[in-house]
Amino acid sequence: ALVVGVAAFWLLIFAEASRAQRLPGEALPQRYALQLTPDLVSGRLEGQETIEVELPRSTSVITLHSIGFDLLAWARVVGMPTGDARGAPATIALDSARETAELRFVAPLPAGKVTLALEFTGRVRDDLRGLYRIQSNGRWYAATQFEGTYARMMFPCFDEPEYKATFDLSVTVDAAATAISNGALLGDVAGPRPGQHTLKFVTSPKMSTYLVALAIGDLQCVTGESDGVPLRVCALPEKKELGRFALQVAERFLHFYNGYYGIRYPFGKLDMVAFPDYEWGGMENAGAVFYKERALLVDALTASAQARRRVASVVAHEMAHQWFGDLVTMKWWDNVWLNEGFATWMAHKPLQDWDAAWDQDVEATRSAQQVLGADALSTTRPIRQNAATSAEIKELFDGVAYDKGAAMLRMVEAYVGEDVFQKGVNEYISRHANGSATAEDFWSDLARISGRPVERILSTFVDQPGAPLVSVETRCAGDQTEVTLTQQRFFVDPARLAAASPELWSIPICMRGSGQAARCELLNERRQTFALPGCAPFVFINAGAHGYYRSGYPPEALSRIAGAAGQLTAAEQVALLEDSWALVRVGRVGVGDYLALAEGLKSSRNLTVAGVLIGRLQSFDAFLDEDDVPAYRGWLRSVLEPAIAELTFSVHPGESDDRATLRSVVFAALGEADDPPAILAASRLAADALSNSSAVDASLLNAALPIAAAHGDAALYDRFLAAMQSAKTPEQAFRWLTALASFKQEALVRRSLDLMLSPQMRAQDLPAFSSLLLTEDASRPLTWAFLKAHWDELQSKVVSFGGGGAVSALGSFCDTAAANDVEAFFATHRAPAAERMAQQSLERIRACAELAARVKEPLHRWVTDPPGAAASH
């Protein structure tokens, strides 16, 4: 019965998707003139709008997108007689399922230019979509969030990315409020009613509807400029000064991008606006980028290294979009990966330019390795996937679009060369500026300029799901090494991996023997043999760690590589660790072999290498018998203690960001491993921070607060909650909030769950907070029971609640009974914009349960043997 129920559920989803369709194309918008009057107190929205359209052919019906409006409409055609001075009136047929309004005219409109005139009333929303309102410190604010299909919630429009047009926007707001939009302010006049003023903005360049921006409220800005472009970072008045770090990086990054793209910044001015409640980290509206507060605002003197890097990274990503995404836009959402993958890839370049110590090569490798994990699921999707409904489009904004897309571009850049790749990017942007394009347009330009088969490579990775496993065999033949490579699709499920799968990729493979320079070849077949000069003791088949594939080495080769891991770059060490772990998952590498590799790399002080290694070693807890946990944690402490002895539990003047962050990572891991000195230090630091929030280094607090909370009582919970409520910066508030999720006592877990329903919890924080509660062993069962009981109430608060938090974090379960329970729940409950995520979480749970059953006994043997015996298993 359960199987039938689940099948019926998915059939319902697909039936709904099949009803949706794109606009029929009777009209092509050229210019919008839009006057809005939102009342933020009552929530009423009034609007008048004209849309100049081009009709390719005569028609009596024009269809556009519209959600939630009372609507009147006319059409004006020059020289066309009509009985109504406003134009030919239209009858309107609304279709809420398709989110459209069909304008029907008595007489056909002739081909050519026509102006549609519309009047409408609707609502300022409360759910972080469309034009929505929020309150902060007793003041009302409003902001837009239109990507992907939410512009139609603020004004009737042709809400598809290919329909680019110019926009003339004016807005009437309370006299005490200001407004910010894509264009610079053109005029500000009092009225039309007492206590109001009307602001008009300059005509925008051509852009898609999802890039239209409007912010309303008491906003104040810090100002700067770069290459003659005026820049502002705007926020609530009491947080204005926290925007100076973001302004500083934006000035640097805009200059960098002007140089990289070879086209000067195209939108005249750039405003970056922070909101207390915003769904995305940042949204690349043309000339007016909107952000979560904690993604833009930091106190540069007291912020953690992690917070400053996050701000710089998000700013770099959104600014990259101004050219790649805004100036040139994808024709349809199936190619959103190119927008988001490109911006994710590109952001590493100005970050590296900003601070060479921020090793972006290893960061990019880590991101690629993480999404390779998701790509090993049978429920993954191809990078390019069509979507019709708003929910399906929303689901495309996932790790496959961002991180896999970025990894594809990084791999191809390494294959063709940085300078050639840059020329291809610039050619693509120049040819399609102010228009729309497809992935084929991009890779055709790149292939033509590089002379390499880029289109063959990218098409195999973009249009097929999953990722390849490249297995290697080597043989010394005379004075050269024969390297035989075999490719197949990698699955985390051993049975699926063993079975045949039809995917075949065109893979740039860069390989090198020990001490040799890298050589790149194209692996186009299932099995190919290549030759390298000399007889190397080992061959590493992902030189530079630029390739997007799993590397499979025979046991003896892996042992030799592990023994020479110090010869690998940090990025290559990360790839080796993650590839080896993936092969543990499918039984091709032994647990003891992996732990021996960990022993060989435990002295690394590279932040990313250490972070990956520590994260994997911590995950073994889930696979241990309860009696083995103390011994394993003792071994883990022995691995970590040399690092903390070197780093200590206190900050040293003048040390690097990486060193400060590494201390935080090691500190947190020791706390998780029940290290008494770490627990004592965490309690002391938490007490100091509660007395004076600026008395403790922020990076230390990131580690200390969750440890203190895990050993805390109700009195400490009260103090953490009060600290969150009185925090002076977004980073501080979020740090105290997330620490609340680490309290373990049942009564305190229930308080955290109740907090999710309270006005103190902003909708934007629901995904992260629910995810933390689900990933904690102590709170997971209670949290899942709570979510099931309150699902409809919670998921309606923010569309991304399921996909960004609860649904994905359900993959933290590791037993078959939990998988069955999760499956049964989603057989009768929707997860808006997270249907695929629900399937993936189920697959993760079952894969974890299978792995736990398989490695429990080998882990027991390893734990009970002397530490030096690791390599023998």
ABEGO torsion letter per residue (X at the ends): XAAAAAAAAAAAAAAAAAABBBBAGABBBABBBBBBBBBAAAGBBBBBBBBBBBBABBBABBBBBBBGBBBBBBBBBBGBBBABAAEBBBBBBBBAAAGBBBBBBABBBBBEBBBBBBBBBBBBBAAGBEBBBBBBGGBBBBBBBAOAAAAAAABBBBBBAABBBBBBBBBBBBAABBBBBABBBABBBBOABBGBBBBBBBBBBBBBAAABBBBBEBBBBBBBBBGGBBBBBBBBAAAAAAAAAAAAAAAAAAAAAAAAAGBBBAAGBBBBBBBABBABABBABBGBBBBBAAAABBBAAABBAAAAAAAAAAAAAAAAAAABGAABBBABAAAAAAAAAAAAAAAAAAAAAABAABBAAAAAAAAAAAAAAAAABAABBBABBBBABAAAAAAABBAAAAAAAAAAAAAAAAAAEAAAAAAAAAAAAAAABGBBBBAAAAAAAAAAAAGBBAAAAAAAAAABBEBBBBBBBBBBBEABBBBBBBBBBBBABAAAAABBBABBBBBBBBBBBBGBBBBBBBBABABBBBBBBEBBABBBABBGGABBBBBBBBAAAAAAAAAAAAABBAAAAAAAAAAAAAAAAAGABBAAAAAAAAAAAAABABAAAAAAAAAAAAAAAAABBAAAAAAAAAAAAAAAAAAAAAAEABBBBGBBAAAAAAAAAAAAAAAAAGBAAAAAAAAAAAAAAAABAAABBAAAAAAAAAAAAAABBAAAAAAAAAAAAABABAAAAAAAAAAAAABABAAAAAAAAAAAABAABBAAAAAAAAAAAAABAAAAAAAAAAAAAAAAAAAAABAAAAAABAAAAAAABABAAAAAAAAAAAAABBBBGAAAAAAAAAAAAAAAAAAAAAAAAAAAAAAABBAAAAAAX
